[in-house]
Amino acid sequence: MVKVLVMSGYGINCERESAHAFEKAGAECDIVHINDLISKKKSLSDFDILMFPGGFSYGDDTGSGNAFANKVKNNLWNDLLDFINAGKLVFGVCNGFQVMTHLGLFALPEGKYGERIHALEANNSNRYECLWTHLKENNSNCVFTKGIVQTHIPVAHGEGRFFCDKETFNKLKENKQIVFTYCDEKGSPTDGVYPLNPNGSFMDVAGICDKTGRVMGMMPHPERAFYSNSDPDFQLKKETAKREGKEIPELIDSNFRIFKNAVDFCKSK
C-alpha cells in the first residue's frame, strides 16, 4: 500500500481534503503534526509521498509559508533531502507551495535543493482572491500531471503571484518544469489579464516542479475540486447531460488524476 504523509500544524487547514483525495486514489494516509516528525514519534522515511497542504500556517506572519518553512528547515531538512533523494514524491498546494518555495525545493538541473529560484508575491489586486480558473498543462516532465491537458479549478490565496527573472523562467521552460499555466476556457494564454490570471503571475505560471519531476507545487486547489458536484456549474452540466441522455461522472478526472498519478507512480516502483 502506498503511504502518504499529510503535514499538519500551526494553521494548515486542508489536511482532511488532501488525505481524502489520496485515499480515493488508493493510498493509505496519515495526517501528521510537524512536531511528531521533529520528536521522531513519526518518521518521514516510512512514507512514499509527502504533502504540504493549503492553509494559513503561522497566520502568514513574516510572509505566507515562511515561518513554517523555517521550522522544516531548522528541524527536518536532512530528513526531507533524504526523502527526495530516495526517489519519493513531494506535493504542495497553495500555502504548501509557498512553504516549498521558501525551502527552495524546485531545483534546476544545475542547481541544488535549498536554493530559491522564484518567489510567490502578493496578488496584483492586493487582496485575497477566491475564484475558479482554468489551467493548461505544459507538457512538463512532472509525475503528477501525466495525461492532463487542461482543467477547471479553484484558487484561494492572497500571495500567489509567481515571479522569477526571465533567465530562470527560460531554464524552467527548457527543462519542462513549468507544469501549469493559467489560461482561458479554450486553453489560450491569459497574458496576465484578471480574473483569468487571478494574481498577475509572471507568464501565467500556476505550478512548477523540480528537475526530477517528483517534487511539485501549485497555487490552485485540486483537493477541493475533484468531485463533479464541486464545480460551480455542476447543476447546469448535470441538466445538460440529463437532456442528452447521459450521466455526469462522479469525478473531475483532470483534478483527481493529480493524486491518482502520484499513487500509481509509487505502485510502479
Backbone bond lengths (Angstrom), bond angles and torsions (degrees), N, CA, C in turn:
res aa  C-N    CA-C-N  psi(-1)  N-CA   C-N-CA  omega(-1)  CA-C   N-CA-C  phi
1 M - - - 1.466 - - 1.529 109.98 -
2 V 1.322 116.44 131.44 1.461 121.59 176.41 1.526 108.64 -70.98
3 K 1.334 116.43 131.22 1.460 121.29 -176.70 1.527 110.35 -110.89
4 V 1.329 114.80 130.30 1.462 121.60 -178.12 1.519 110.02 -116.81
5 L 1.324 116.38 130.94 1.460 121.60 172.69 1.521 107.70 -101.21
6 V 1.327 116.02 118.21 1.459 121.73 176.22 1.522 107.46 -102.05
7 M 1.313 116.39 114.46 1.462 121.83 -175.08 1.522 111.14 -68.15
8 S 1.339 115.42 145.34 1.456 121.15 -179.14 1.528 110.06 -141.16
9 G 1.329 114.89 163.87 1.455 120.33 173.68 1.512 115.23 119.55
10 Y 1.329 115.54 148.04 1.466 123.82 169.32 1.527 114.22 57.84
11 G 1.330 116.74 38.82 1.457 119.67 173.61 1.511 115.69 105.92
12 I 1.333 118.21 -5.93 1.466 119.76 170.33 1.531 107.10 -63.53
13 N 1.329 117.92 136.16 1.471 117.85 -175.22 1.530 115.00 -138.06
14 C 1.324 117.39 14.80 1.474 119.59 178.66 1.528 111.65 -115.51
15 E 1.333 115.74 25.61 1.464 119.12 -175.91 1.523 112.97 -62.87
16 R 1.326 116.34 -45.97 1.468 119.54 -172.04 1.526 111.71 -69.74
17 E 1.333 117.08 -41.00 1.466 119.05 177.00 1.520 110.63 -62.49
18 S 1.342 115.46 -40.78 1.463 120.56 -178.81 1.523 111.00 -65.51
19 A 1.330 116.12 -45.38 1.464 120.41 179.25 1.528 110.50 -63.16
20 H 1.326 116.28 -41.92 1.470 119.93 -179.80 1.525 111.12 -61.94
21 A 1.329 117.04 -39.89 1.467 120.42 179.81 1.524 110.94 -61.37
22 F 1.318 116.54 -45.48 1.466 119.93 179.43 1.527 111.57 -68.76
23 E 1.331 117.06 -37.01 1.467 119.72 177.24 1.525 110.79 -64.87
24 K 1.317 116.33 -40.46 1.466 120.77 177.05 1.528 110.59 -61.01
25 A 1.340 115.69 -30.05 1.470 121.23 179.60 1.526 112.50 -83.33
26 G 1.343 116.83 -2.27 1.457 120.17 175.00 1.507 116.47 103.91
27 A 1.335 116.94 12.99 1.467 120.41 -179.43 1.526 111.24 -100.74
28 E 1.310 114.57 164.01 1.462 122.03 171.65 1.525 107.12 -99.97
29 C 1.337 117.24 126.78 1.468 120.57 -174.09 1.520 112.12 -116.32
30 D 1.306 114.54 145.66 1.455 122.05 176.64 1.524 107.65 -132.01
31 I 1.333 116.86 117.06 1.463 120.96 175.63 1.523 107.29 -83.76
32 V 1.317 116.42 116.74 1.466 121.63 -170.61 1.526 110.61 -122.63
33 H 1.318 116.21 126.69 1.467 120.93 174.42 1.522 108.80 -69.08
34 I 1.306 117.06 139.28 1.460 120.57 -177.29 1.524 111.97 -56.52
35 N 1.335 117.48 -31.79 1.466 120.04 -179.67 1.525 112.18 -66.34
36 D 1.341 116.75 -26.97 1.464 119.75 177.59 1.523 111.53 -72.86
37 L 1.324 117.16 -24.22 1.467 120.51 172.78 1.519 110.42 -78.24
38 I 1.316 115.90 -41.09 1.467 120.17 -179.42 1.526 110.85 -64.39
39 S 1.341 116.53 -39.45 1.470 121.07 -178.76 1.525 112.70 -80.95
40 K 1.333 116.57 -3.08 1.470 123.63 -179.56 1.529 113.06 71.91
41 K 1.336 116.26 13.94 1.459 119.06 173.67 1.527 109.77 -64.48
42 K 1.321 116.12 -33.59 1.458 123.46 173.76 1.519 108.31 -124.84
43 S 1.335 116.07 150.59 1.463 120.35 -179.54 1.524 110.44 -120.05
44 L 1.317 115.64 128.69 1.461 120.96 179.01 1.525 111.67 -59.51
45 S 1.309 116.25 -31.37 1.469 121.15 -176.54 1.526 113.14 -65.95
46 D 1.333 117.29 -15.02 1.463 121.03 -179.93 1.533 112.74 -82.05
47 F 1.336 116.65 -1.22 1.460 120.65 -173.95 1.528 111.08 -118.52
48 D 1.331 114.69 161.91 1.466 121.73 -179.93 1.522 112.79 -102.56
49 I 1.326 115.86 -29.64 1.464 121.87 -178.06 1.522 108.62 -132.54
50 L 1.321 116.12 136.64 1.461 122.42 174.28 1.517 107.99 -114.53
51 M 1.339 116.11 129.48 1.459 119.18 175.81 1.512 111.21 -120.04
52 F 1.341 115.01 130.35 1.455 122.79 169.70 1.529 106.71 -98.52
53 P 1.344 118.69 105.68 1.470 120.33 -175.07 1.531 112.28 -79.68
54 G 1.339 113.38 178.67 1.453 120.02 176.99 1.515 111.84 -80.54
55 G 1.322 115.08 173.18 1.455 121.79 179.60 1.514 111.14 147.47
56 F 1.316 115.18 -154.75 1.467 121.23 178.61 1.529 108.39 -134.03
57 S 1.328 116.28 64.70 1.462 119.64 -176.69 1.524 110.68 -57.24
58 Y 1.322 114.34 131.32 1.469 122.80 -178.19 1.531 111.90 54.06
59 G 1.339 116.14 29.30 1.457 120.44 177.17 1.510 114.08 61.42
60 D 1.338 116.63 21.83 1.471 122.18 -177.37 1.527 112.67 64.21
61 D 1.330 118.17 13.09 1.467 120.76 177.44 1.527 110.09 -61.19
62 T 1.295 116.38 139.30 1.477 126.66 -176.82 1.524 112.04 66.85
63 G 1.341 117.22 12.81 1.460 121.43 179.79 1.513 110.67 110.00
64 S 1.320 116.67 140.22 1.467 121.54 -175.87 1.527 112.03 -56.56
65 G 1.331 115.69 122.19 1.461 121.57 176.46 1.511 115.35 84.07
66 N 1.324 117.79 -10.80 1.467 120.24 -172.73 1.525 112.87 -68.25
67 A 1.332 116.89 -48.20 1.466 119.85 -177.19 1.527 111.20 -65.14
68 F 1.333 116.84 -41.63 1.466 119.72 178.99 1.527 110.17 -65.35
69 A 1.328 116.46 -38.98 1.466 120.08 177.54 1.523 110.75 -61.39
70 N 1.323 116.89 -40.02 1.466 120.12 178.13 1.523 111.21 -63.42
71 K 1.331 116.66 -37.40 1.473 119.62 178.83 1.527 110.32 -65.23
72 V 1.334 116.25 -40.59 1.466 120.25 176.26 1.523 110.25 -65.43
73 K 1.312 116.44 -48.21 1.470 121.96 -176.48 1.525 111.31 -59.76
74 N 1.325 116.81 -41.36 1.463 120.91 -174.98 1.525 113.84 -82.16
75 N 1.324 117.20 -13.46 1.466 119.32 -174.70 1.527 115.39 -127.81
76 L 1.330 117.36 -25.33 1.469 119.70 -171.70 1.520 113.49 -130.77
77 W 1.319 117.47 11.47 1.457 120.41 -171.83 1.527 112.70 -59.53
78 N 1.303 117.74 -48.21 1.471 120.26 -178.87 1.523 111.67 -65.10
79 D 1.329 116.31 -38.53 1.470 120.01 176.61 1.526 110.54 -62.66
80 L 1.331 116.26 -40.25 1.461 120.88 -179.87 1.524 111.13 -66.98
81 L 1.320 117.07 -42.65 1.466 120.47 177.65 1.524 111.22 -62.98
82 D 1.324 116.55 -42.27 1.471 120.50 177.84 1.526 110.40 -61.22
83 F 1.323 115.81 -39.68 1.462 122.01 179.94 1.529 110.58 -61.85
84 I 1.322 116.33 -48.10 1.468 120.74 -179.92 1.521 110.96 -66.41
85 N 1.315 116.65 -44.70 1.468 120.76 -177.60 1.524 112.79 -68.42
86 A 1.333 116.49 -16.04 1.470 120.92 176.18 1.530 111.51 -82.62
87 G 1.329 116.86 2.93 1.460 120.52 177.64 1.512 114.48 85.84
88 K 1.335 116.46 17.61 1.462 120.26 -178.19 1.531 110.86 -90.82
89 L 1.340 116.30 174.96 1.461 121.73 -172.34 1.523 112.21 -107.79
90 V 1.332 115.23 144.29 1.462 122.00 174.96 1.525 107.98 -130.76
91 F 1.328 115.87 133.21 1.462 121.14 -177.29 1.520 109.18 -135.31
92 G 1.324 116.73 132.81 1.453 121.68 177.92 1.514 111.45 -131.02
93 V 1.333 115.95 135.45 1.462 121.84 179.28 1.522 109.55 -121.29
94 C 1.316 116.87 130.67 1.454 124.19 175.39 1.536 110.85 55.37
95 N 1.326 118.60 -108.22 1.460 119.79 178.45 1.521 111.50 -60.16
96 G 1.327 116.21 -31.20 1.460 120.00 175.38 1.513 112.05 -65.71
97 F 1.328 117.15 -39.36 1.465 122.10 175.01 1.522 109.94 -63.88
98 Q 1.324 116.63 -39.00 1.463 120.68 177.95 1.532 111.00 -64.07
99 V 1.328 116.28 -42.64 1.470 120.60 176.55 1.525 110.29 -59.72
100 M 1.319 116.60 -48.27 1.466 121.27 -178.59 1.526 111.67 -64.70
101 T 1.329 116.26 -33.01 1.465 120.71 176.68 1.517 110.63 -63.42
102 H 1.330 116.74 -47.23 1.467 120.75 178.44 1.527 111.50 -64.06
103 L 1.323 116.85 -31.18 1.467 120.62 178.96 1.526 112.24 -76.28
104 G 1.323 117.03 -18.37 1.463 120.01 -178.77 1.519 112.42 73.79
105 L 1.335 117.22 48.23 1.468 121.05 -175.65 1.525 114.08 -93.06
106 F 1.335 117.12 2.95 1.468 119.31 -175.34 1.525 110.99 -107.12
107 A 1.320 114.02 59.43 1.463 121.08 -173.13 1.524 112.44 -64.24
108 L 1.328 115.15 139.16 1.459 122.38 169.56 1.525 108.71 -79.64
109 P 1.340 118.26 162.66 1.471 120.07 -179.31 1.521 114.19 -53.28
110 E 1.334 116.84 -36.58 1.467 119.39 -179.21 1.524 112.14 -90.61
111 G 1.338 116.58 -0.72 1.457 120.50 -177.06 1.513 112.52 -103.10
112 K 1.320 115.21 -171.92 1.460 120.63 178.89 1.520 109.28 -139.80
113 Y 1.325 115.84 158.73 1.454 120.99 179.41 1.527 109.74 -64.99
114 G 1.312 114.74 140.09 1.457 120.74 -177.09 1.516 112.54 106.46
115 E 1.338 116.43 -11.96 1.464 121.16 178.31 1.528 109.04 -99.05
116 R 1.322 116.50 118.51 1.464 120.13 178.92 1.518 110.33 -75.88
117 I 1.321 116.47 131.81 1.462 120.03 -179.77 1.531 112.03 -115.50
118 H 1.334 116.87 -5.53 1.461 120.04 179.89 1.518 109.00 -155.25
119 A 1.329 115.44 174.72 1.462 121.59 177.12 1.522 109.25 -134.04
120 L 1.322 115.54 159.86 1.461 122.60 172.08 1.524 106.59 -119.56
121 E 1.315 116.03 103.33 1.455 122.71 -171.44 1.526 111.57 -97.85
122 A 1.341 115.54 174.71 1.463 121.25 177.70 1.529 110.39 -59.40
123 N 1.317 115.41 142.29 1.461 120.50 177.86 1.528 110.52 -56.08
124 N 1.307 116.53 148.21 1.466 120.28 177.69 1.521 112.52 -59.48
125 S 1.328 116.57 -27.56 1.466 120.91 179.13 1.525 112.32 -74.78
126 N 1.345 115.98 -12.39 1.466 122.00 -176.29 1.525 112.01 58.78
127 R 1.318 115.55 32.52 1.457 119.73 175.51 1.527 109.77 -149.32
128 Y 1.308 114.28 167.08 1.464 121.53 176.49 1.519 108.87 -70.09
129 E 1.328 116.57 128.83 1.461 121.59 -179.79 1.528 109.68 -110.40
130 C 1.322 115.69 126.10 1.467 121.64 179.54 1.526 107.86 -132.67
131 L 1.328 116.50 100.52 1.462 121.28 -175.52 1.528 109.70 -161.18
132 W 1.322 115.83 171.43 1.468 121.10 176.65 1.521 109.25 -97.85
133 T 1.310 115.25 144.47 1.457 120.53 -179.06 1.528 109.59 -141.41
134 H 1.307 116.00 174.32 1.463 121.75 178.42 1.523 109.82 -109.35
135 L 1.324 115.43 142.51 1.462 121.48 177.75 1.517 110.17 -124.26
136 K 1.317 114.67 146.86 1.463 121.60 173.77 1.517 108.77 -117.04
137 E 1.334 116.43 133.28 1.471 120.93 174.41 1.529 107.85 -83.31
138 N 1.334 115.95 136.06 1.463 120.81 -168.77 1.524 114.32 -104.90
139 N 1.339 116.66 38.80 1.470 120.83 -179.75 1.526 111.24 51.85
140 S 1.323 114.39 44.07 1.461 120.46 -178.43 1.524 110.97 -77.45
141 N 1.335 114.98 174.92 1.463 119.94 176.29 1.525 111.00 -95.56
142 C 1.335 116.72 19.31 1.461 121.64 -173.37 1.526 112.31 -77.24
143 V 1.310 115.52 131.12 1.465 122.93 178.80 1.528 111.40 -60.50
144 F 1.332 116.60 -37.36 1.458 121.69 -171.60 1.526 114.19 -71.56
145 T 1.327 118.21 -21.88 1.470 119.26 -167.28 1.524 114.63 -115.88
146 K 1.311 118.00 16.42 1.462 120.70 178.66 1.534 110.46 -58.09
147 G 1.319 116.22 130.96 1.457 120.60 177.38 1.515 115.25 86.73
148 I 1.334 117.46 -4.71 1.465 121.00 178.71 1.527 109.04 -92.39
149 V 1.314 115.92 131.52 1.469 121.04 177.47 1.522 110.08 -106.03
150 Q 1.316 115.76 -49.75 1.460 121.68 -177.53 1.514 108.27 -154.25
151 T 1.340 117.32 155.08 1.457 119.46 178.23 1.518 110.82 -151.43
152 H 1.328 114.90 164.10 1.465 124.52 177.54 1.517 106.33 -115.72
153 I 1.336 117.70 127.82 1.461 119.66 -163.29 1.531 110.52 -158.30
154 P 1.340 118.29 149.51 1.464 119.71 179.82 1.530 113.37 -88.90
155 V 1.333 114.51 151.31 1.460 121.43 169.79 1.523 107.81 -119.30
156 A 1.328 116.34 154.41 1.464 121.52 179.03 1.523 107.97 -158.77
157 H 1.326 116.54 88.92 1.463 119.75 -176.42 1.526 111.76 -160.57
158 G 1.314 114.58 161.55 1.465 121.30 175.28 1.508 112.70 -110.27
159 E 1.342 115.96 -20.70 1.469 121.00 -179.72 1.528 108.73 -130.36
160 G 1.325 116.16 82.70 1.460 119.51 -177.13 1.509 114.39 -131.86
161 R 1.322 116.23 9.41 1.469 120.57 -176.35 1.524 110.01 -77.81
162 F 1.328 115.41 106.95 1.469 121.20 -179.98 1.518 109.71 -67.64
163 F 1.334 114.69 133.67 1.464 119.58 178.10 1.523 110.12 -143.16
164 C 1.311 115.61 134.61 1.461 122.18 169.94 1.522 107.14 -155.23
165 D 1.328 116.85 168.80 1.464 117.91 176.83 1.524 109.39 -75.92
166 K 1.318 115.52 163.32 1.464 120.44 -174.12 1.520 111.72 -64.21
167 E 1.325 117.49 -35.75 1.466 120.68 179.48 1.525 110.65 -62.73
168 T 1.334 116.28 -43.72 1.464 120.30 178.41 1.524 110.65 -64.45
169 F 1.327 116.91 -43.37 1.466 120.09 178.14 1.524 111.01 -58.25
170 N 1.322 116.59 -44.28 1.470 120.28 -179.28 1.522 111.32 -62.88
171 K 1.337 116.53 -36.87 1.464 120.43 177.49 1.528 110.56 -67.58
172 L 1.332 116.01 -43.38 1.464 119.95 177.59 1.525 110.77 -59.94
173 K 1.309 115.75 -43.13 1.462 120.60 -179.84 1.523 111.09 -65.76
174 E 1.323 116.29 -44.88 1.465 121.36 -179.85 1.520 111.40 -61.95
175 N 1.328 116.22 -37.12 1.464 121.34 -178.39 1.531 112.72 -86.83
176 K 1.319 116.60 5.34 1.470 122.64 -179.69 1.525 111.96 59.22
177 Q 1.351 115.14 41.62 1.458 121.13 178.29 1.529 112.77 -101.26
178 I 1.332 117.44 -4.60 1.464 120.29 172.77 1.522 106.88 -82.58
179 V 1.310 116.74 106.57 1.467 120.90 -173.19 1.528 111.49 -85.26
180 F 1.325 116.56 -59.41 1.462 121.46 -178.30 1.521 111.10 -121.89
181 T 1.327 116.06 142.41 1.464 121.87 169.10 1.519 108.58 -128.00
182 Y 1.332 115.47 148.46 1.458 120.37 174.36 1.526 108.84 -67.49
183 C 1.328 116.24 143.84 1.463 120.88 -178.51 1.525 109.38 -148.37
184 D 1.329 116.15 175.13 1.460 118.61 173.17 1.527 109.14 -88.58
185 E 1.310 116.68 -176.99 1.469 120.85 -174.38 1.520 112.42 -61.76
186 K 1.332 116.74 -24.71 1.462 121.35 -179.19 1.527 112.67 -92.73
187 G 1.344 116.54 -1.15 1.454 120.19 178.79 1.512 114.53 91.87
188 S 1.320 117.40 6.83 1.466 120.98 179.89 1.524 110.48 -83.55
189 P 1.339 118.52 152.39 1.468 121.58 179.15 1.526 111.65 -58.01
190 T 1.320 116.49 150.59 1.466 120.65 179.18 1.517 111.75 -87.52
191 D 1.335 116.60 -17.54 1.471 121.28 -174.66 1.523 111.35 56.07
192 G 1.335 115.18 32.15 1.456 120.18 176.32 1.508 115.36 78.78
193 V 1.331 117.55 6.35 1.464 121.14 -174.96 1.531 110.86 -77.12
194 Y 1.329 116.33 127.26 1.466 123.34 176.48 1.532 108.66 -80.12
195 P 1.340 120.09 143.11 1.464 128.14 3.94 1.526 114.53 -93.89
196 L 1.350 118.41 3.66 1.466 119.14 178.82 1.521 110.48 -58.10
197 N 1.320 115.92 -43.23 1.464 122.21 168.38 1.525 104.91 -101.52
198 P 1.330 119.02 103.35 1.466 121.38 -167.84 1.520 115.59 -74.22
199 N 1.327 116.90 -13.01 1.468 118.58 -173.28 1.524 114.93 -131.83
200 G 1.332 117.46 -6.79 1.461 120.31 -178.18 1.509 113.99 87.88
201 S 1.335 117.66 20.71 1.465 121.39 -178.62 1.525 111.78 -54.09
202 F 1.335 114.64 138.40 1.463 121.65 177.23 1.523 109.59 -59.08
203 M 1.331 115.97 128.03 1.468 122.67 179.41 1.533 112.51 54.23
204 D 1.338 115.62 28.19 1.476 122.41 175.32 1.526 114.15 66.19
205 V 1.328 118.75 17.21 1.471 120.64 -174.26 1.529 111.47 -67.11
206 A 1.333 115.90 128.83 1.466 122.52 179.10 1.523 112.78 -116.61
207 G 1.339 117.26 -19.77 1.460 120.80 -179.48 1.510 111.18 -164.35
208 I 1.328 116.31 146.71 1.462 121.92 -179.84 1.522 109.64 -137.74
209 C 1.324 115.88 169.68 1.466 121.30 174.54 1.523 109.33 -132.14
210 D 1.315 115.52 172.12 1.464 119.98 178.37 1.528 109.59 -85.40
211 K 1.319 115.49 -174.71 1.466 121.30 -176.10 1.526 113.16 -65.00
212 T 1.334 117.45 -23.19 1.469 120.37 -178.60 1.526 113.01 -89.21
213 G 1.328 117.14 -18.30 1.458 121.13 -174.37 1.514 113.42 81.93
214 R 1.335 117.16 1.54 1.467 121.62 -176.95 1.525 113.23 -100.16
215 V 1.318 117.05 -8.38 1.464 122.33 179.40 1.529 107.43 -119.13
216 M 1.322 116.72 115.84 1.465 120.24 -174.10 1.520 111.63 -132.43
217 G 1.329 115.22 144.02 1.458 121.25 173.78 1.515 110.36 -136.79
218 M 1.332 116.17 146.51 1.465 120.85 179.30 1.523 109.36 -151.21
219 M 1.330 117.03 150.20 1.457 120.63 178.56 1.530 112.90 -80.11
220 P 1.332 121.57 -43.13 1.469 120.72 179.09 1.537 112.58 -64.92
221 H 1.331 115.35 164.78 1.471 122.74 -170.35 1.530 113.17 -111.34
222 P 1.321 119.86 89.30 1.473 119.85 176.19 1.520 113.20 -67.98
223 E 1.341 117.26 -28.48 1.464 120.23 -177.99 1.527 111.92 -68.88
224 R 1.322 117.38 -17.59 1.464 121.57 178.31 1.530 111.86 -94.03
225 A 1.311 116.76 -2.43 1.465 117.95 -167.52 1.519 113.58 -146.63
226 F 1.329 117.59 45.17 1.465 117.51 177.29 1.526 112.48 -109.85
227 Y 1.331 117.88 -4.47 1.459 121.07 169.47 1.527 108.66 -94.09
228 S 1.312 116.69 137.57 1.466 120.40 -177.42 1.524 112.45 -57.98
229 N 1.340 117.01 -34.13 1.462 118.60 -178.53 1.525 113.28 -75.77
230 S 1.350 117.16 2.38 1.462 120.94 172.23 1.525 111.33 -82.09
231 D 1.321 116.13 -23.10 1.462 121.82 -176.88 1.529 109.90 -66.15
232 P 1.339 118.26 131.09 1.472 119.77 179.82 1.526 113.36 -61.29
233 D 1.322 117.62 -19.72 1.467 121.58 177.86 1.529 112.27 -98.59
234 F 1.326 116.65 18.25 1.466 120.32 -173.90 1.527 112.72 -58.09
235 Q 1.326 117.45 -47.97 1.467 119.69 -176.30 1.524 111.31 -62.57
236 L 1.330 116.59 -39.82 1.464 120.24 177.45 1.525 110.70 -64.70
237 K 1.332 116.16 -45.20 1.462 120.43 -179.64 1.527 111.08 -65.82
238 K 1.325 116.05 -37.21 1.464 120.73 179.00 1.527 110.49 -64.67
239 E 1.327 116.50 -44.89 1.462 120.77 -179.61 1.527 111.03 -66.91
240 T 1.329 116.63 -40.22 1.467 120.72 177.92 1.522 110.57 -61.83
241 A 1.340 115.92 -44.99 1.466 120.57 179.13 1.531 110.88 -62.73
242 K 1.333 116.14 -40.55 1.466 121.16 -179.60 1.528 110.90 -61.25
243 R 1.323 116.43 -42.57 1.467 120.76 -178.97 1.527 111.99 -69.01
244 E 1.323 115.26 -22.89 1.465 120.08 178.00 1.517 112.01 -93.44
245 G 1.343 115.76 4.45 1.453 120.43 179.46 1.516 113.48 73.30
246 K 1.327 116.29 26.95 1.458 121.15 -178.39 1.521 110.36 -117.81
247 E 1.331 115.23 167.22 1.462 121.12 173.99 1.515 108.97 -113.33
248 I 1.313 115.82 138.77 1.457 119.29 177.51 1.527 108.36 -76.93
249 P 1.329 119.43 135.72 1.470 120.41 -177.94 1.525 112.31 -66.03
250 E 1.315 115.94 155.08 1.468 120.20 179.86 1.519 111.45 -64.66
251 L 1.331 116.56 -37.60 1.462 121.03 -171.00 1.521 112.27 -114.50
252 I 1.333 115.50 149.21 1.460 121.92 166.92 1.521 105.41 -85.17
253 D 1.308 116.27 97.22 1.463 121.41 -169.61 1.522 112.71 -57.53
254 S 1.330 117.17 -39.37 1.466 120.04 -175.52 1.520 112.74 -65.92
255 N 1.330 118.27 -23.37 1.463 121.03 174.63 1.529 111.47 -91.15
256 F 1.330 115.64 -41.97 1.470 119.82 179.62 1.523 111.49 -65.14
257 R 1.323 116.47 -32.47 1.462 121.50 -176.23 1.533 112.18 -58.78
258 I 1.322 117.34 -27.95 1.465 120.77 178.36 1.528 109.97 -57.00
259 F 1.316 116.20 -45.51 1.465 121.33 -179.08 1.531 111.17 -75.88
260 K 1.326 116.03 -39.79 1.468 120.39 -179.81 1.525 110.63 -64.71
261 N 1.323 117.20 -41.50 1.467 120.59 178.04 1.523 111.42 -59.59
262 A 1.326 115.79 -42.32 1.462 120.07 -178.86 1.524 111.12 -63.41
263 V 1.323 115.73 -45.72 1.468 120.31 -179.74 1.525 110.43 -65.49
264 D 1.322 116.92 -44.14 1.467 120.52 -179.80 1.527 111.44 -63.50
265 F 1.325 116.89 -37.25 1.468 120.74 177.94 1.524 110.34 -60.75
266 C 1.323 116.33 -45.02 1.466 120.04 -179.20 1.528 111.36 -67.94
267 K 1.312 117.04 -35.07 1.465 120.32 177.89 1.523 111.69 -66.13
268 S 1.324 116.29 -30.75 1.466 120.84 -175.53 1.517 113.38 -80.96
269 K 1.324 116.97 -10.36 1.472 120.31 -176.60 1.533 111.07 -75.38
